[in-house]
Amino acid sequence: MLLIRHIPFLRAVLLHSVTAFGGPQGHIGMMMKTFVVERKDVTEAELVEYNGFCQLLPGASSTQTLTLIGYKRGGIPLALLTLLIWILPACTLMAGLSFLLDYFADVQKKVAVFQFIQPMAIGFIAYSSFRTFPLAVHNTITRVIMVIATLTTFLAFKTPWVFPGLIILSGIATNFSDKRIPQVDIKPKKIKWGNLLIFFMLFGIAGYLSETATKQNWTNRKAYNVFENNYRFGSLVFGGGDVLMPLMYEQYVTRPETKQIQNNKRDVLKIDKEAFLTGSGMVRAIPGPVFSIGAFTGGMALRSEGAWRQLWGCVLGAVAIFLPSVLLVLFFFPVWHNLKKYAVIYRSLEGINAAVVGIMTGATAYLIKDNIVFSLFDGNPHAYWDIAIVSGTFFLLRLNKIPSPFIVAGCLLLGALV
């Protein structure tokens, strides 16, 4: 009965899950519009804090941020429901792709209807940066951090450690002075670290079972391999899909062809190169988390073993790749709340929030350069459409008159017509 009052929130999560294009940066902009401006589930300060906190952790940062919004509203039960509703549409689509690959391999990876999604996502990121700037940047040190974070993000956008590195260094930078936020005497609270043992135990058990299953040639060995591979990716990947894709490519395409694997005659998981590239292209064209590709790779790895095992591979891949993100964020966040009672953490948050704004601003500049500026120099007339979409999305969001899903629907319709 308690969950009934959260139905409007869960409905908003579902709508968000089928309209959230543009990767983690775009997702944050859409969350700002839906869950801060329209629904007021969290404040701007809370969303910036959640995003900054999740950037410190490996895994799917936009998934973790949305899970925390559900956690704030209704505790762990609502957080888990929020997660399920958020990942289900994308994982279902990617699992279906593993069954329909022969059809999708013959069609264009970038369908015309999606041609304006990337510039629309840039508009959302720009809007999110605009909204959070006055909240997080308000003195000399935060202005310096914001500028450095912007430039660093722009120059090293695809470097995996740039985001957590910037956030950690920014948190340290604002602790050199204690004048703005002095320490007040507080009663120390016990921090419960025991829950994190589940995360590390699963990591160790999954690795042991996967290796043992392969060496001893267990009947269902590949299912253990699928779980271990995806759990490892979800546990170790910083930087989102841009880092995840090369790691998966090495694991499923390159590694099986190495001399060591072939000489040892190990029956490792293998995915055809063209099939993997098709999946990695399609996952960026659909709404939802990029980590949903785990459902695709899990299905593809077991595709030769029959439809039911392939379906089981899709489920295992999806669960395993998102499980570390959830365990980490839900176990670390209560710890984070206890730590926040200390002035050193408040001072760190000042720098972290400024760094988050810089990261979003730098991401906006990088994506404009990568997707629009180069096209302009090449004389591509399509670039003028992209400029119009970025500007139009930003100003529509500022007006706050049109809900986010209608903006997405408009861009899809325009892409189909132009």
ChimeraX attribute file (.defattr): number of C-alpha atoms within 10 A of each C-alpha:
attribute: neighborCount
match mode: 1-to-1
recipient: residues
	/A:1	5
	/A:2	8
	/A:3	11
	/A:4	9
	/A:5	10
	/A:6	15
	/A:7	11
	/A:8	11
	/A:9	18
	/A:10	19
	/A:11	13
	/A:12	15
	/A:13	23
	/A:14	18
	/A:15	16
	/A:16	22
	/A:17	21
	/A:18	19
	/A:19	20
	/A:20	25
	/A:21	26
	/A:22	26
	/A:23	23
	/A:24	23
	/A:25	22
	/A:26	27
	/A:27	28
	/A:28	27
	/A:29	25
	/A:30	28
	/A:31	24
	/A:32	25
	/A:33	23
	/A:34	20
	/A:35	21
	/A:36	17
	/A:37	17
	/A:38	14
	/A:39	14
	/A:40	12
	/A:41	17
	/A:42	20
	/A:43	14
	/A:44	20
	/A:45	14
	/A:46	15
	/A:47	22
	/A:48	25
	/A:49	19
	/A:50	23
	/A:51	21
	/A:52	25
	/A:53	23
	/A:54	24
	/A:55	26
	/A:56	19
	/A:57	21
	/A:58	21
	/A:59	31
	/A:60	28
	/A:61	27
	/A:62	24
	/A:63	25
	/A:64	27
	/A:65	26
	/A:66	23
	/A:67	26
	/A:68	29
	/A:69	21
	/A:70	25
	/A:71	19
	/A:72	15
	/A:73	14
	/A:74	18
	/A:75	14
	/A:76	15
	/A:77	11
	/A:78	22
	/A:79	21
	/A:80	18
	/A:81	17
	/A:82	25
	/A:83	20
	/A:84	15
	/A:85	18
	/A:86	25
	/A:87	23
	/A:88	18
	/A:89	19
	/A:90	24
	/A:91	26
	/A:92	16
	/A:93	18
	/A:94	28
	/A:95	28
	/A:96	16
	/A:97	24
	/A:98	27
	/A:99	17
	/A:100	11
	/A:101	17
	/A:102	11
	/A:103	9
	/A:104	16
	/A:105	15
	/A:106	9
	/A:107	10
	/A:108	11
	/A:109	17
	/A:110	12
	/A:111	12
	/A:112	15
	/A:113	16
	/A:114	18
	/A:115	20
	/A:116	24
	/A:117	25
	/A:118	23
	/A:119	28
	/A:120	27
	/A:121	29
	/A:122	30
	/A:123	28
	/A:124	32
	/A:125	30
	/A:126	24
	/A:127	27
	/A:128	27
	/A:129	23
	/A:130	16
	/A:131	18
	/A:132	20
	/A:133	18
	/A:134	11
	/A:135	14
	/A:136	25
	/A:137	21
	/A:138	12
	/A:139	8
	/A:140	9
	/A:141	16
	/A:142	23
	/A:143	18
	/A:144	17
	/A:145	28
	/A:146	28
	/A:147	18
	/A:148	19
	/A:149	26
	/A:150	26
	/A:151	19
	/A:152	18
	/A:153	25
	/A:154	21
	/A:155	15
	/A:156	15
	/A:157	20
	/A:158	15
	/A:159	13
	/A:160	17
	/A:161	15
	/A:162	18
	/A:163	23
	/A:164	21
	/A:165	13
	/A:166	25
	/A:167	26
	/A:168	17
	/A:169	15
	/A:170	28
	/A:171	24
	/A:172	17
	/A:173	18
	/A:174	23
	/A:175	20
	/A:176	11
	/A:177	12
	/A:178	12
	/A:179	8
	/A:180	10
	/A:181	15
	/A:182	13
	/A:183	14
	/A:184	9
	/A:185	9
	/A:186	9
	/A:187	8
	/A:188	10
	/A:189	10
	/A:190	9
	/A:191	12
	/A:192	12
	/A:193	11
	/A:194	9
	/A:195	13
	/A:196	14
	/A:197	10
	/A:198	14
	/A:199	18
	/A:200	13
	/A:201	11
	/A:202	15
	/A:203	16
	/A:204	14
	/A:205	12
	/A:206	21
	/A:207	19
	/A:208	13
	/A:209	16
	/A:210	21
	/A:211	16
	/A:212	15
	/A:213	18
	/A:214	18
	/A:215	12
	/A:216	9
	/A:217	13
	/A:218	13
	/A:219	9
	/A:220	11
	/A:221	20
	/A:222	23
	/A:223	22
	/A:224	21
	/A:225	26
	/A:226	30
	/A:227	24
	/A:228	26
	/A:229	24
	/A:230	26
	/A:231	27
	/A:232	19
	/A:233	23
	/A:234	25
	/A:235	24
	/A:236	14
	/A:237	19
	/A:238	24
	/A:239	23
	/A:240	23
	/A:241	24
	/A:242	16
	/A:243	16
	/A:244	22
	/A:245	18
	/A:246	10
	/A:247	15
	/A:248	21
	/A:249	18
	/A:250	12
	/A:251	16
	/A:252	21
	/A:253	19
	/A:254	15
	/A:255	17
	/A:256	19
	/A:257	12
	/A:258	10
	/A:259	10
	/A:260	11
	/A:261	13
	/A:262	13
	/A:263	8
	/A:264	8
	/A:265	10
	/A:266	13
	/A:267	14
	/A:268	16
	/A:269	21
	/A:270	19
	/A:271	22
	/A:272	14
	/A:273	12
	/A:274	11
	/A:275	20
	/A:276	23
	/A:277	15
	/A:278	20
	/A:279	23
	/A:280	21
	/A:281	15
	/A:282	20
	/A:283	24
	/A:284	20
	/A:285	21
	/A:286	22
	/A:287	22
	/A:288	27
	/A:289	29
	/A:290	28
	/A:291	27
	/A:292	27
	/A:293	33
	/A:294	32
	/A:295	32
	/A:296	32
	/A:297	31
	/A:298	34
	/A:299	32
	/A:300	28
	/A:301	25
	/A:302	24
	/A:303	19
	/A:304	10
	/A:305	12
	/A:306	9
	/A:307	13
	/A:308	12
	/A:309	19
	/A:310	25
	/A:311	22
	/A:312	17
	/A:313	29
	/A:314	30
	/A:315	21
	/A:316	23
	/A:317	31
	/A:318	31
	/A:319	21
	/A:320	24
	/A:321	28
	/A:322	25
	/A:323	17
	/A:324	27
	/A:325	24
	/A:326	22
	/A:327	16
	/A:328	20
	/A:329	25
	/A:330	21
	/A:331	17
	/A:332	18
	/A:333	16
	/A:334	14
	/A:335	16
	/A:336	14
	/A:337	12
	/A:338	15
	/A:339	17
	/A:340	15
	/A:341	17
	/A:342	17
	/A:343	19
	/A:344	20
	/A:345	21
	/A:346	19
	/A:347	24
	/A:348	21
	/A:349	24
	/A:350	23
	/A:351	29
	/A:352	34
	/A:353	29
	/A:354	32
	/A:355	33
	/A:356	29
	/A:357	29
	/A:358	30
	/A:359	29
	/A:360	28
	/A:361	25
	/A:362	27
	/A:363	26
	/A:364	26
	/A:365	19
	/A:366	21
	/A:367	18
	/A:368	19
	/A:369	14
	/A:370	11
	/A:371	16
	/A:372	21
	/A:373	18
	/A:374	13
	/A:375	16
	/A:376	15
	/A:377	9
	/A:378	10
	/A:379	11
	/A:380	12
	/A:381	10
	/A:382	14
	/A:383	19
	/A:384	15
	/A:385	15
	/A:386	23
	/A:387	20
	/A:388	15
	/A:389	22
	/A:390	25
	/A:391	18
	/A:392	16
	/A:393	23
	/A:394	21
	/A:395	14
	/A:396	17
	/A:397	21
	/A:398	14
	/A:399	8
	/A:400	12
	/A:401	9
	/A:402	11
	/A:403	14
	/A:404	24
	/A:405	16
	/A:406	11
	/A:407	17
	/A:408	20
	/A:409	13
	/A:410	13
	/A:411	22
	/A:412	18
	/A:413	15
	/A:414	16
	/A:415	16
	/A:416	14
	/A:417	9
	/A:418	11
